[in-house]
Amino acid sequence: MLLACVVLVMMLSMSVTEGCTEVGRAFYWSRWDPMGYFDCSLLCGGEGFIKQHRVRARCLSNVGSPIDEYEHRNITCDRPPCGDLCPPGVNKFLPNRWHSQRFYQCANEKAYLMSCPRKTVWAQKLQRCAWPWEVQQ
C-alpha cells in the first residue's frame, strides 16, 4: 500500500512539472486572430481598423503549468466613401447584415461599427437595441 502511494505521488508531481522545465521559457506565438469579430470598425468612409490578438505561454517557475501572455494590435482597413449611405450632416443607423447584435452609426460621413449590449439585437425599425422578443413582433 505504501509503495502504491509513493508511486501515485511521484506520478502527480511529474504531471505538475510537465510543460515548465525552466524559468522564463516562452513558447511560440500563435497566429494573429481577430478579437471577437472580423468586421472593420468602419463600413465606409475612410480608414478603419480590425482588432487582433495572439497568445503564447510563458513559464514563471520551473514547476507548474505555463501562463498565457497576450499581444494586441490593430490592422488598418480602407473603406470607400459612404456617399448616399451617410450623407453630410445626417446621423442615422444602418443594420449589420452579418451579425444581428451589431449595427453602424453614421456620423461625419462615416459609418462606425457599434455593438448592442449582451442578449439584445439591433432593431432597425425601432432604431435601437432591443430584446429579441421585441423585434419578432
N, CA and C atoms as an extended XYZ file, in Angstrom:
411
Properties=species:S:1:pos:R:3:atomname:S:1:resname:S:1:resid:I:1 pbc="F F F"
N         0.831       -1.198        0.000 N   MET     1
C         0.000        0.000        0.000 CA  MET     1
C         0.868        1.251        0.000 C   MET     1
N         1.904        1.248        0.836 N   LEU     2
C         2.807        2.389        0.901 CA  LEU     2
C         3.486        2.616       -0.443 C   LEU     2
N         3.883        1.554       -1.109 N   LEU     3
C         4.517        1.661       -2.419 CA  LEU     3
C         3.561        2.281       -3.439 C   LEU     3
N         2.291        1.889       -3.395 N   ALA     4
C         1.298        2.452       -4.312 CA  ALA     4
C         1.132        3.944       -4.086 C   ALA     4
N         1.136        4.385       -2.826 N   CYS     5
C         1.027        5.821       -2.513 CA  CYS     5
C         2.233        6.599       -3.024 C   CYS     5
N         3.425        6.024       -2.844 N   VAL     6
C         4.649        6.682       -3.314 CA  VAL     6
C         4.620        6.821       -4.828 C   VAL     6
N         4.212        5.781       -5.521 N   VAL     7
C         4.131        5.818       -6.978 CA  VAL     7
C         3.113        6.870       -7.425 C   VAL     7
N         1.970        6.936       -6.752 N   LEU     8
C         0.943        7.914       -7.089 CA  LEU     8
C         1.453        9.337       -6.891 C   LEU     8
N         2.130        9.610       -5.785 N   VAL     9
C         2.690       10.936       -5.519 CA  VAL     9
C         3.719       11.299       -6.583 C   VAL     9
N         4.560       10.366       -6.966 N   MET    10
C         5.574       10.629       -7.992 CA  MET    10
C         4.916       10.943       -9.337 C   MET    10
N         3.856       10.208       -9.676 N   MET    11
C         3.173       10.455      -10.946 CA  MET    11
C         2.512       11.832      -10.958 C   MET    11
N         1.899       12.197       -9.836 N   LEU    12
C         1.263       13.517       -9.754 CA  LEU    12
C         2.288       14.635       -9.847 C   LEU    12
N         3.410       14.493       -9.178 N   SER    13
C         4.423       15.543       -9.233 CA  SER    13
C         5.026       15.654      -10.626 C   SER    13
N         5.142       14.530      -11.341 N   MET    14
C         5.661       14.581      -12.703 CA  MET    14
C         4.674       15.281      -13.631 C   MET    14
N         3.384       15.068      -13.433 N   SER    15
C         2.404       15.702      -14.312 CA  SER    15
C         2.329       17.201      -14.063 C   SER    15
N         2.582       17.630      -12.808 N   VAL    16
C         2.542       19.057      -12.495 CA  VAL    16
C         3.710       19.780      -13.148 C   VAL    16
N         4.909       19.180      -13.150 N   THR    17
C         6.070       19.847      -13.701 CA  THR    17
C         6.140       19.734      -15.219 C   THR    17
N         5.310       18.897      -15.808 N   GLU    18
C         5.327       18.735      -17.253 CA  GLU    18
C         4.923       20.048      -17.918 C   GLU    18
N         5.686       20.531      -18.847 N   GLY    19
C         5.391       21.796      -19.522 CA  GLY    19
C         6.404       22.861      -19.151 C   GLY    19
N         6.635       23.095      -17.879 N   CYS    20
C         7.603       24.104      -17.448 CA  CYS    20
C         8.815       23.413      -16.848 C   CYS    20
N         9.931       23.544      -17.528 N   THR    21
C        11.161       22.942      -17.023 CA  THR    21
C        12.208       23.998      -16.706 C   THR    21
N        11.973       25.243      -17.123 N   GLU    22
C        12.909       26.321      -16.813 CA  GLU    22
C        12.155       27.638      -16.687 C   GLU    22
N        12.640       28.493      -15.813 N   VAL    23
C        12.008       29.785      -15.578 CA  VAL    23
C        12.196       30.685      -16.792 C   VAL    23
N        11.144       31.385      -17.165 N   GLY    24
C        11.235       32.333      -18.264 CA  GLY    24
C        11.054       31.739      -19.636 C   GLY    24
N        10.986       30.424      -19.725 N   ARG    25
C        10.828       29.787      -21.032 CA  ARG    25
C         9.517       30.249      -21.665 C   ARG    25
N         9.598       30.661      -22.904 N   ALA    26
C         8.399       31.099      -23.628 CA  ALA    26
C         8.199       30.205      -24.841 C   ALA    26
N         6.967       29.869      -25.087 N   PHE    27
C         6.631       29.055      -26.242 CA  PHE    27
C         6.360       29.971      -27.434 C   PHE    27
N         6.143       29.413      -28.598 N   TYR    28
C         5.948       30.209      -29.805 CA  TYR    28
C         4.626       30.965      -29.767 C   TYR    28
N         4.627       32.130      -30.402 N   TRP    29
C         3.395       32.910      -30.526 CA  TRP    29
C         2.434       32.198      -31.469 C   TRP    29
N         1.145       32.309      -31.173 N   SER    30
C         0.126       31.799      -32.094 CA  SER    30
C         0.004       32.775      -33.262 C   SER    30
N        -0.818       32.422      -34.234 N   ARG    31
C        -1.059       33.352      -35.336 CA  ARG    31
C        -1.942       34.492      -34.834 C   ARG    31
N        -1.957       35.601      -35.551 N   TRP    32
C        -2.820       36.729      -35.201 CA  TRP    32
C        -4.265       36.372      -35.536 C   TRP    32
N        -5.162       36.553      -34.599 N   ASP    33
C        -6.577       36.259      -34.784 CA  ASP    33
C        -7.406       37.506      -34.493 C   ASP    33
N        -8.534       37.650      -35.183 N   PRO    34
C        -9.427       38.770      -34.868 CA  PRO    34
C        -9.984       38.620      -33.459 C   PRO    34
N       -10.204       39.731      -32.793 N   MET    35
C       -10.772       39.719      -31.448 CA  MET    35
C       -12.283       39.863      -31.539 C   MET    35
N       -12.985       38.773      -31.449 N   GLY    36
C       -14.438       38.825      -31.400 CA  GLY    36
C       -15.125       38.777      -32.742 C   GLY    36
N       -14.687       39.564      -33.694 N   TYR    37
C       -15.344       39.562      -35.000 CA  TYR    37
C       -14.392       40.084      -36.067 C   TYR    37
N       -14.745       39.827      -37.312 N   PHE    38
C       -13.871       40.150      -38.433 CA  PHE    38
C       -14.172       41.514      -39.038 C   PHE    38
N       -15.256       42.167      -38.598 N   ASP    39
C       -15.677       43.420      -39.214 CA  ASP    39
C       -14.668       44.531      -38.992 C   ASP    39
N       -14.510       45.339      -40.012 N   CYS    40
C       -13.727       46.556      -39.881 CA  CYS    40
C       -14.509       47.525      -38.994 C   CYS    40
N       -13.821       48.432      -38.330 N   SER    41
C       -14.507       49.396      -37.461 CA  SER    41
C       -15.363       50.382      -38.258 C   SER    41
N       -15.174       50.436      -39.571 N   LEU    42
C       -15.980       51.283      -40.449 CA  LEU    42
C       -16.597       50.446      -41.562 C   LEU    42
N       -17.845       50.730      -41.879 N   LEU    43
C       -18.464       50.126      -43.055 CA  LEU    43
C       -17.984       50.866      -44.301 C   LEU    43
N       -17.870       52.185      -44.161 N   CYS    44
C       -17.419       53.022      -45.266 CA  CYS    44
C       -16.956       54.363      -44.696 C   CYS    44
N       -16.254       55.119      -45.508 N   GLY    45
C       -15.908       56.475      -45.116 CA  GLY    45
C       -14.495       56.715      -44.650 C   GLY    45
N       -13.568       55.809      -44.907 N   GLY    46
C       -12.183       56.107      -44.540 CA  GLY    46
C       -11.416       54.902      -44.067 C   GLY    46
N       -10.423       55.184      -43.242 N   GLU    47
C        -9.509       54.151      -42.769 CA  GLU    47
C        -9.978       53.653      -41.412 C   GLU    47
N       -10.434       52.414      -41.353 N   GLY    48
C       -10.840       51.805      -40.097 CA  GLY    48
C        -9.778       50.837      -39.616 C   GLY    48
N       -10.140       50.009      -38.658 N   PHE    49
C        -9.188       49.031      -38.140 CA  PHE    49
C        -9.919       47.765      -37.707 C   PHE    49
N        -9.163       46.682      -37.625 N   ILE    50
C        -9.633       45.412      -37.096 CA  ILE    50
C        -8.739       45.075      -35.909 C   ILE    50
N        -9.337       44.799      -34.744 N   LYS    51
C        -8.569       44.427      -33.564 CA  LYS    51
C        -8.141       42.969      -33.690 C   LYS    51
N        -6.887       42.692      -33.352 N   GLN    52
C        -6.359       41.329      -33.385 CA  GLN    52
C        -5.580       41.047      -32.104 C   GLN    52
N        -5.401       39.768      -31.804 N   HIS    53
C        -4.540       39.371      -30.698 CA  HIS    53
C        -3.871       38.042      -31.030 C   HIS    53
N        -2.802       37.778      -30.298 N   ARG    54
C        -2.137       36.474      -30.381 CA  ARG    54
C        -1.707       36.097      -28.973 C   ARG    54
N        -1.432       34.822      -28.776 N   VAL    55
C        -1.145       34.318      -27.433 CA  VAL    55
C         0.064       33.386      -27.469 C   VAL    55
N         0.769       33.340      -26.355 N   ARG    56
C         1.818       32.335      -26.157 CA  ARG    56
C         1.875       32.034      -24.664 C   ARG    56
N         2.499       30.955      -24.328 N   ALA    57
C         2.632       30.555      -22.928 CA  ALA    57
C         4.046       30.861      -22.449 C   ALA    57
N         4.170       31.228      -21.173 N   ARG    58
C         5.469       31.502      -20.557 CA  ARG    58
C         5.495       30.843      -19.181 C   ARG    58
N         6.660       30.311      -18.844 N   CYS    59
C         6.836       29.668      -17.544 CA  CYS    59
C         7.345       30.688      -16.528 C   CYS    59
N         6.618       30.853      -15.415 N   LEU    60
C         7.049       31.764      -14.358 CA  LEU    60
C         7.962       31.068      -13.354 C   LEU    60
N         7.882       29.756      -13.317 N   SER    61
C         8.769       28.986      -12.461 CA  SER    61
C         9.032       27.648      -13.157 C   SER    61
N         9.929       26.878      -12.583 N   ASN    62
C        10.221       25.586      -13.205 CA  ASN    62
C         9.280       24.495      -12.702 C   ASN    62
N         8.243       24.881      -11.997 N   VAL    63
C         7.232       23.943      -11.511 CA  VAL    63
C         5.863       24.478      -11.893 C   VAL    63
N         5.021       23.626      -12.393 N   GLY    64
C         3.655       24.027      -12.683 CA  GLY    64
C         3.410       24.238      -14.160 C   GLY    64
N         2.262       24.784      -14.433 N   SER    65
C         1.845       25.000      -15.817 CA  SER    65
C         2.202       26.412      -16.257 C   SER    65
N         2.417       26.600      -17.550 N   PRO    66
C         2.718       27.945      -18.056 CA  PRO    66
C         1.467       28.825      -18.022 C   PRO    66
N         1.692       30.149      -17.992 N   ILE    67
C         0.588       31.100      -18.059 CA  ILE    67
C         0.541       31.681      -19.473 C   ILE    67
N        -0.605       32.218      -19.861 N   ASP    68
C        -0.753       32.799      -21.190 CA  ASP    68
C        -0.408       34.281      -21.181 C   ASP    68
N         0.296       34.722      -22.210 N   GLU    69
C         0.585       36.137      -22.447 CA  GLU    69
C        -0.104       36.528      -23.739 C   GLU    69
N        -0.624       37.745      -23.800 N   TYR    70
C        -1.326       38.216      -24.990 CA  TYR    70
C        -0.669       39.466      -25.538 C   TYR    70
N        -0.687       39.595      -26.842 N   GLU    71
C        -0.310       40.831      -27.528 CA  GLU    71
C        -1.499       41.262      -28.373 C   GLU    71
N        -1.717       42.558      -28.456 N   HIS    72
C        -2.833       43.107      -29.223 CA  HIS    72
C        -2.305       44.067      -30.276 C   HIS    72
N        -3.024       44.157      -31.382 N   ARG    73
C        -2.681       45.123      -32.419 CA  ARG    73
C        -3.943       45.458      -33.209 C   ARG    73
N        -3.889       46.580      -33.895 N   ASN    74
C        -4.937       46.975      -34.824 CA  ASN    74
C        -4.336       46.994      -36.221 C   ASN    74
N        -5.030       46.398      -37.179 N   ILE    75
C        -4.588       46.499      -38.560 CA  ILE    75
C        -5.592       47.382      -39.293 C   ILE    75
N        -5.093       48.155      -40.223 N   THR    76
C        -5.970       49.100      -40.912 CA  THR    76
C        -6.712       48.426      -42.063 C   THR    76
N        -7.875       48.971      -42.349 N   CYS    77
C        -8.681       48.520      -43.478 CA  CYS    77
C        -9.289       49.773      -44.117 C   CYS    77
N        -8.976       49.995      -45.363 N   ASP    78
C        -9.508       51.161      -46.068 CA  ASP    78
C       -10.912       50.872      -46.551 C   ASP    78
N       -11.804       51.834      -46.380 N   ARG    79
C       -13.183       51.702      -46.806 CA  ARG    79
C       -13.522       52.832      -47.777 C   ARG    79
N       -14.305       52.518      -48.807 N   PRO    80
C       -14.669       53.546      -49.790 CA  PRO    80
C       -15.560       54.615      -49.145 C   PRO    80
N       -15.702       55.752      -49.794 N   PRO    81
C       -16.591       56.788      -49.268 CA  PRO    81
C       -18.016       56.254      -49.119 C   PRO    81
N       -18.762       56.789      -48.168 N   CYS    82
C       -20.121       56.309      -47.901 CA  CYS    82
C       -21.143       56.825      -48.907 C   CYS    82
N       -20.899       57.996      -49.486 N   GLY    83
C       -21.835       58.536      -50.469 CA  GLY    83
C       -23.230       58.691      -49.908 C   GLY    83
N       -24.213       58.047      -50.542 N   ASP    84
C       -25.607       58.183      -50.121 CA  ASP    84
C       -25.923       57.442      -48.822 C   ASP    84
N       -25.069       56.501      -48.412 N   LEU    85
C       -25.334       55.780      -47.163 CA  LEU    85
C       -25.302       56.718      -45.959 C   LEU    85
N       -24.333       57.598      -45.922 N   CYS    86
C       -24.179       58.547      -44.817 CA  CYS    86
C       -23.962       59.940      -45.400 C   CYS    86
N       -25.027       60.602      -45.848 N   PRO    87
C       -24.878       61.929      -46.449 CA  PRO    87
C       -24.357       62.953      -45.436 C   PRO    87
N       -23.732       64.017      -45.904 N   PRO    88
C       -23.211       65.052      -44.996 CA  PRO    88
C       -24.325       65.611      -44.106 C   PRO    88
N       -24.007       65.762      -42.830 N   GLY    89
C       -24.945       66.360      -41.883 CA  GLY    89
C       -26.073       65.450      -41.425 C   GLY    89
N       -26.084       64.191      -41.833 N   VAL    90
C       -27.157       63.278      -41.458 CA  VAL    90
C       -26.601       62.194      -40.524 C   VAL    90
N       -27.235       62.053      -39.362 N   ASN    91
C       -26.875       60.972      -38.442 CA  ASN    91
C       -27.963       59.918      -38.526 C   ASN    91
N       -27.577       58.697      -38.898 N   LYS    92
C       -28.552       57.605      -38.976 CA  LYS    92
C       -27.877       56.288      -38.679 C   LYS    92
N       -28.689       55.243      -38.614 N   PHE    93
C       -28.203       53.914      -38.274 CA  PHE    93
C       -28.423       52.959      -39.439 C   PHE    93
N       -27.459       52.044      -39.628 N   LEU    94
C       -27.548       51.028      -40.667 CA  LEU    94
C       -27.388       49.657      -40.024 C   LEU    94
N       -28.181       48.669      -40.428 N   PRO    95
C       -28.028       47.332      -39.845 CA  PRO    95
C       -26.763       46.644      -40.364 C   PRO    95
N       -26.241       45.735      -39.572 N   ASN    96
C       -25.132       44.886      -39.998 CA  ASN    96
C       -25.762       43.596      -40.508 C   ASN    96
N       -25.607       43.301      -41.769 N   ARG    97
C       -26.298       42.149      -42.349 CA  ARG    97
C       -25.695       40.806      -41.956 C   ARG    97
N       -24.519       40.800      -41.309 N   TRP    98
C       -23.868       39.552      -40.928 CA  TRP    98
C       -24.063       39.197      -39.460 C   TRP    98
N       -24.383       40.176      -38.621 N   HIS    99
C       -24.481       39.916      -37.188 CA  HIS    99
C       -25.589       40.767      -36.593 C   HIS    99
N       -26.592       40.125      -36.003 N   SER   100
C       -27.771       40.847      -35.520 CA  SER   100
C       -27.508       41.718      -34.302 C   SER   100
N       -26.382       41.519      -33.633 N   GLN   101
C       -26.074       42.324      -32.452 CA  GLN   101
C       -25.275       43.579      -32.799 C   GLN   101
N       -24.924       43.742      -34.045 N   ARG   102
C       -24.107       44.895      -34.458 CA  ARG   102
C       -24.863       45.762      -35.452 C   ARG   102
N       -24.484       47.027      -35.491 N   PHE   103
C       -25.071       47.987      -36.414 CA  PHE   103
C       -24.041       49.073      -36.679 C   PHE   103
N       -24.325       49.930      -37.632 N   TYR   104
C       -23.432       51.042      -37.962 CA  TYR   104
C       -24.140       52.354      -37.663 C   TYR   104
N       -23.397       53.288      -37.108 N   GLN   105
C       -23.928       54.621      -36.847 CA  GLN   105
C       -23.197       55.607      -37.745 C   GLN   105
N       -23.979       56.336      -38.549 N   CYS   106
C       -23.406       57.332      -39.442 CA  CYS   106
C       -23.145       58.626      -38.681 C   CYS   106
N       -21.960       59.147      -38.851 N   ALA   107
C       -21.585       60.437      -38.270 CA  ALA   107
C       -20.393       60.960      -39.062 C   ALA   107
N       -20.430       62.224      -39.419 N   ASN   108
C       -19.331       62.851      -40.165 CA  ASN   108
C       -19.010       62.098      -41.453 C   ASN   108
N       -20.043       61.630      -42.147 N   GLU   109
C       -19.927       60.929      -43.430 CA  GLU   109
C       -19.162       59.609      -43.348 C   GLU   109
N       -19.169       58.995      -42.153 N   LYS   110
C       -18.556       57.686      -41.946 CA  LYS   110
C       -19.567       56.801      -41.234 C   LYS   110
N       -19.488       55.497      -41.465 N   ALA   111
C       -20.371       54.531      -40.806 CA  ALA   111
C       -19.539       53.708      -39.816 C   ALA   111
N       -19.717       53.986      -38.516 N   TYR   112
C       -18.937       53.354      -37.457 CA  TYR   112
C       -19.634       52.096      -36.937 C   TYR   112
N       -18.879       51.027      -36.743 N   LEU   113
C       -19.405       49.774      -36.218 CA  LEU   113
C       -19.707       49.929      -34.728 C   LEU   113
N       -20.910       49.534      -34.325 N   MET   114
C       -21.345       49.600      -32.929 CA  MET   114
C       -21.883       48.224      -32.533 C   MET   114
N       -21.961       47.946      -31.239 N   SER   115
C       -22.498       46.678      -30.744 CA  SER   115
C       -23.584       46.926      -29.714 C   SER   115
N       -24.601       46.085      -29.751 N   CYS   116
C       -25.665       46.126      -28.744 CA  CYS   116
C       -25.187       45.417      -27.480 C   CYS   116
N       -25.776       45.742      -26.329 N   PRO   117
C       -25.441       45.022      -25.101 CA  PRO   117
C       -25.798       43.541      -25.214 C   PRO   117
N       -25.223       42.747      -24.330 N   ARG   118
C       -25.479       41.296      -24.324 CA  ARG   118
C       -26.967       40.992      -24.332 C   ARG   118
N       -27.309       39.977      -25.039 N   LYS   119
C       -28.668       39.430      -25.127 CA  LYS   119
C       -29.659       40.352      -25.837 C   LYS   119
N       -29.181       41.428      -26.439 N   THR   120
C       -30.060       42.283      -27.238 CA  THR   120
C       -29.608       42.239      -28.692 C   THR   120
N       -30.472       42.665      -29.584 N   VAL   121
C       -30.187       42.688      -31.018 CA  VAL   121
C       -30.540       44.070      -31.574 C   VAL   121
N       -29.991       44.380      -32.745 N   TRP   122
C       -30.314       45.648      -33.377 CA  TRP   122
C       -31.693       45.549      -34.018 C   TRP   122
N       -32.556       46.511      -33.725 N   ALA   123
C       -33.900       46.570      -34.285 CA  ALA   123
C       -33.961       47.793      -35.194 C   ALA   123
N       -33.832       47.581      -36.498 N   GLN   124
C       -33.783       48.696      -37.448 CA  GLN   124
C       -35.065       49.526      -37.411 C   GLN   124
N       -36.223       48.875      -37.314 N   LYS   125
C       -37.490       49.625      -37.285 CA  LYS   125
C       -37.604       50.498      -36.043 C   LYS   125
N       -37.056       50.011      -34.910 N   LEU   126
C       -37.105       50.778      -33.667 CA  LEU   126
C       -35.937       51.764      -33.544 C   LEU   126
N       -34.911       51.561      -34.374 N   GLN   127
C       -33.698       52.389      -34.355 CA  GLN   127
C       -32.987       52.332      -33.002 C   GLN   127
N       -32.963       51.121      -32.421 N   ARG   128
C       -32.277       50.934      -31.138 CA  ARG   128
C       -32.013       49.447      -30.913 C   ARG   128
N       -31.201       49.171      -29.895 N   CYS   129
C       -31.014       47.787      -29.467 CA  CYS   129
C       -32.250       47.374      -28.679 C   CYS   129
N       -32.700       46.148      -28.904 N   ALA   130
C       -33.940       45.691      -28.280 CA  ALA   130
C       -33.806       44.227      -27.898 C   ALA   130
N       -34.737       43.780      -27.056 N   TRP   131
C       -34.803       42.368      -26.719 CA  TRP   131
C       -35.295       41.605      -27.945 C   TRP   131
N       -34.822       40.390      -28.147 N   PRO   132
C       -35.241       39.631      -29.332 CA  PRO   132
C       -36.761       39.519      -29.483 C   PRO   132
N       -37.484       39.398      -28.394 N   TRP   133
C       -38.948       39.275      -28.497 CA  TRP   133
C       -39.607       40.557      -28.995 C   TRP   133
N       -38.942       41.709      -28.801 N   GLU   134
C       -39.488       42.969      -29.303 CA  GLU   134
C       -39.392       43.051      -30.828 C   GLU   134
N       -38.347       42.457      -31.371 N   VAL   135
C       -38.098       42.517      -32.813 CA  VAL   135
C       -39.000       41.566      -33.562 C   VAL   135
N       -39.362       40.450      -32.971 N   GLN   136
C       -40.153       39.429      -33.650 CA  GLN   136
C       -41.624       39.809      -33.786 C   GLN   136
N       -42.054       40.874      -33.154 N   GLN   137
C       -43.476       41.277      -33.244 CA  GLN   137
C       -43.799       41.892      -34.576 C   GLN   137
